[in-house]
Amino acid sequence: MKYIIYTILMFCCFGAFAQETGNVLIKNATVITVTKGTLENADVLITNGKIAKIGKGISAGSDTKTIDATGQFVMPGIIDAHSHIALDAVNEATDPSTAHVWVGDALDPFDVSIYRALAGGVTTSHAMHGSANAIGGQCETIKHRYGVMDPNELRMVGAPRTIKFALGENPMRVHGEGRGIVPRTRMGVEQVFRRSFSEAKEYMEEWDDYNSGKTKVPPVYDLKKETVADILKGDIIIHCHSYRADEILMLMNVCKDFGITKLCFQHVNEGFKVAPELAAFGAGASVFADWWAYKFEVYYSTAFNAAILLRNGVVASINSDSGELIRHLYHEAAKTQRYGGLTDEEALSLITINPAKQLGIDDRVGSLEVGKEGDVAIFSKHPLSVYAIPQYTIVDGVVRFDINNDPADMRIDINPEDEVSTFFENTKHHDHDNCMRDAMELFTEK
Amino acid sequence: MKYKFWVFIALMFSTFSIGAQDVDIKLSSTYAIQNAHIIQKPGKSIEKGTLIIKDGVIIDVGTNVSIPADAILVKGDSMYVYPGFIDAYNNIGEKKKEEKKNEEKIENPGNPPNDRAGITPERSLSEVFDGGDKSIAEWREAGFTASLSAPSDGMLPGKASIIIHSGHDASSSILKENMGTIGTFQSANRIYPATIIGVMAKYRDLFRQTSYAMKHESAYKANPIGMARPAYNKSLMALIPVVDKSQYLYMEAEKLKDISHALTLQKDLGFNIALVNVKQGGQYIDVIKSQKMPLVLSLDIPESKDKKDKEKDGDKKEKGEKEKDKKDEDKEKKELDPEVEAMKVRRDKAIMEYQSQAALFAKNGIEFGFSGKDIKGKDVKKNVKIMMEQGITEDQILTSLTLTPAKMLGVSNVLGSLEKGKIANLFIATAPYFDEDSKIKYVFVEGEQFEYEVKKKKAKQEGKEGTITGLYACTIDVPGDQRNITISIAKSDDSYTLIIENEGDEKEIDDFTIDGNRVSFPMEINEDGFTMKLKYDFTIDAGEIDGSVIAGEFGSFPLKGERTGDPKL
């Protein structure tokens, strides 16, 4: 008997998880498209996971879930360009360059943080390697399909590859202070980049010689150099942890020297000082709304940072870097109206279309447009209002968060050996400064 | 710290010697097991059959067989003969690891030497094999006569070999060497690969380097003139059979995410994969089935703690403690937190999913072997019976312990069933194996007989209610080991006498505290100038001892025991 019940449960679960895309009709809402204006009393139809229609008086078949959103606000699913949720490992802090590792190998679909992000309207996040190394590992853009069991199902398949770089004190602390090796100084960090790019160039040449038959002995395969070579080829976007203006200029110079154009700065607390230079380079900037002074190199910043960058023509976004902030990125975006007087659309672009551009996925998500993916957040009030409460969050047309109907216990994989766990136990790792997770013990003497 | 720990363990038990009870001189290598119920293989058995063993081989089996004159007779009346079980993945016979000390500091943690990073695919089992290791005796006693055994530790710990559990040296124990290479997701300590992302990247590097090294090697063989000589790299050389698919990579993949990682690597690198020690594989049933990958499920399954407690409570109630219990129950009811209760329900459901994994695979027609890697031999029966509650049959369990692993390992011509010509690996039980009271009396490993004392029905005796006196057989669980001691508590007039016995070495304890049913006392061990302070602390309830031995900074070890008779005087 037990067995039968179990089998039924298994198949039910399979049924729910196998459904990757869905059909949803949202009726009578204020539809904020971000890129194409705002429509009053409008409907949004998502068919097979894609936005099929936006307008008035749309109807759909019985296979489509209908949500009455009268008086509510619909916006594109929020995108977080910098987070470390859903990861079993963040830092492989054993070397100043670990371009060969990839956090996409450590996705954790059971991390409740994904659900918490959904509860803040966030449908996509950039799961990043940490900032312990000058060249960290490759990152992964994930969709918050909370409920799937297979880690691979979190991936946003087709999203461009990205890699984490880090300037300044974190790599200096881990490798310079911790081990007495390069980089001990900010100059050393630059040297790590230049040496890595030069080596990768040589490596590519060696392979060219081998592949063209010029040499008979294959070079020693090196995943690290392969990856850096892919950056040089323009296949990978650099996302660089940064604070100080001088270093930001340094990395842009290094990239220019090696012909690299795909670059986005993270944190960028002094970005406002070099906003025109960033705009001229075409580099993105993903910032905190109003968080700084948590270590020496980030002493100088301003809550006007995002607005200054945006108004200078930089593709700017606001990120969380935290399993907590990710729940209210819409508040973070609203702060730019107080500090910088951004319009509603400008403020919302910081958490939708702009992070999408920084991740190279703006053709698929980041705004409500026909043909784009059905990632939508529905709020009780205007999302930039402090009274706004997320009601539904939809990913690929599948409702993944429903404030009224979700069960109280949203954990997926329960460890059978655990004592009955508490909220506290489930929240470890999700505090701020995740950037240095897995790294601290490596350079502190036991 | 670790070094000290083992010194302590060594000192603590320095008075013990390892028993060698099953070594005996035999007069003949021919045996006749007579009049027994012989299960030749699952679903095929002989009533009152006879099985003849000669020089390690089954030379005859049936009802009408002639018994050689020199045969040692084994009376099998009312007993059950089974093919020896095969553990399809374990580390049985691996030498106890020496504590690594004074290891050289690693200059470059980003690129450490392979052996320090856990990358030793070149290591054969024979290099680390110890026929005298007690894991062999332990598993043999549980009816396991052969196993696929591998070195442990690291992401590529080495190569697995099929061994038989005779307890002799490598040359006679190893049936088939270097059957396959083991892969795990273990990271290295503070050096690359220090995390799962490092481990995954390292696999990709090593495998791709191996395939290019192979190209270089063959180009050099064809015409070495003017070409740089291929470098010798033992790790890469050892990976060639995996890369060229002549050997399986046995990936240890316990949990769902481990399996996902294993499948990701397999897809990236294209090797022949076997999944071993799988505990949470239900989600991947379709992939495993469609790709026909060899599968070894873990015998380690979780049990509900609440359920265990309840059963214990039930026992108590029978013993006339109903009233007291009822009070407790009422109290409990008031304190129930609905949130906690709901979480317990979910945990129990999770436990059931682990317990029913084997049933699910069997139901889907997928063959698998079993791995005892994370349990003790004596717990096998208890665990497979829990699996059977979830719908797997006796025959399916037996198949997974005999025929399937033999087939999977390519030795079904010599192992896995009791047929003429096969290696004489078998055990004889006093009743059908799955019966609660069935005990294994004899085990034959390649025709060598091992006999075990079959204790009559549990000798547990309870003292009078409320008294704690008695003789208690206890075990202390220390990591990777289990030690037996006897505790005797006697009472005359109003004073207690407490004696501890360590295999023949008795010691009377002078300084102890008894408070109701709780007993505690310190004990000091002095050896070669090394002093270790221990503290015993346990309670005695209904003839059972439950507590711990606390060894200061080394932690505490569980102590359990049961009353076997009256105290020593």
Interface residues (C-beta under 8 A of the other chain):
Chain A: K2 Y3 Y6 T7 L9 M10 D88 A89 N91 E92 A93 T94 D95 P96 S97 T98 H100 V101 W102 V103 D105 A106 D108 H129 G137 M149 D150 P151 N152 R179 K216 V217 P218 P219 V220 Y221 D222 L223 A408 D409 R411 D413 I414 N415 P416 E417 D418 V420 S421 D438 E441 L442
Chain B: N108 P109 G110 N111 R190 I191 Y192 P193 A194 T195 I196 I197 G198 M200 A201 R204 D205 R208 Q209 Y212 K215 H216 A219 M227 A228 L256 K257 S260 H261 T264 G282 Q283 P302 E339 V340 A342 M343 K344 R346 R347 K349 A350 I351 M352 E353 Y354 S356 A359 L360 K363 E389 Q390 G391
